[in-house]
Amino acid sequence: MSNNWSSFLENRFVLCVGCSAVCSLLLWFGKLSDGSYTAIIMATVGAYIAGGVVERAKELSATTTEPKP
């Protein structure tokens, strides 16, 4: 069970949702401007997408690489 929990906490989705929640709270309390909020959310989504692409590329290269004789 602990392995599943630690794997869940390391998931980039949880990190992105947490970042979005914190930024939303900061915007709500007026500590963050509209432009800054937009930039942070766009960067977070971009990092999430880029992380998925890199992860998928690593998986594909690991499965398609065959040892040379």
C-alpha positions in Angstrom: 0.0 0.0 0.0 2.8 2.4 0.8 4.3 2.0 -2.7 0.9 3.0 -4.3 0.7 6.0 -2.1 4.2 7.2 -2.8 3.7 6.7 -6.5 0.5 8.7 -6.3 2.3 11.6 -4.6 5.0 11.7 -7.2 2.5 11.9 -10.0 2.9 15.1 -12.0 -0.9 15.5 -12.2 -1.1 15.9 -8.5 1.7 18.5 -8.6 -0.1 20.5 -11.3 -3.4 20.4 -9.5 -1.7 21.6 -6.3 0.0 24.4 -8.2 -3.3 25.4 -9.8 -5.0 25.3 -6.4 -2.4 27.5 -4.7 -2.4 30.0 -7.6 -6.2 30.1 -7.5 -6.1 30.9 -3.8 -3.5 33.6 -4.3 -5.7 35.1 -7.0 -8.8 34.9 -4.8 -7.1 36.8 -2.0 -5.6 39.4 -4.3 -2.0 38.4 -3.9 -1.6 37.5 -7.6 -2.5 39.6 -10.6 -4.6 38.3 -13.5 -1.6 38.3 -15.9 0.6 36.4 -13.5 -2.1 33.8 -12.8 -2.5 33.3 -16.6 1.2 32.9 -17.1 1.6 30.5 -14.2 -1.3 28.3 -15.3 0.0 28.3 -18.9 3.5 27.3 -17.7 2.0 24.6 -15.5 0.0 23.1 -18.3 3.0 23.3 -20.7 5.2 21.5 -18.2 2.5 18.8 -17.7 2.3 18.2 -21.4 6.1 18.3 -21.9 6.5 15.9 -19.1 4.1 13.5 -20.7 5.9 13.7 -24.0 9.3 13.1 -22.5 8.0 10.2 -20.4 6.3 8.6 -23.4 9.5 9.0 -25.5 11.6 7.3 -22.9 9.1 4.4 -22.7 9.1 4.0 -26.5 12.9 4.2 -26.7 13.3 1.6 -23.9 10.9 -0.8 -25.6 12.2 -0.4 -29.1 15.9 -0.6 -28.3 17.3 -4.1 -28.9 20.7 -5.2 -27.8 23.2 -5.3 -30.6 24.9 -8.6 -31.2 
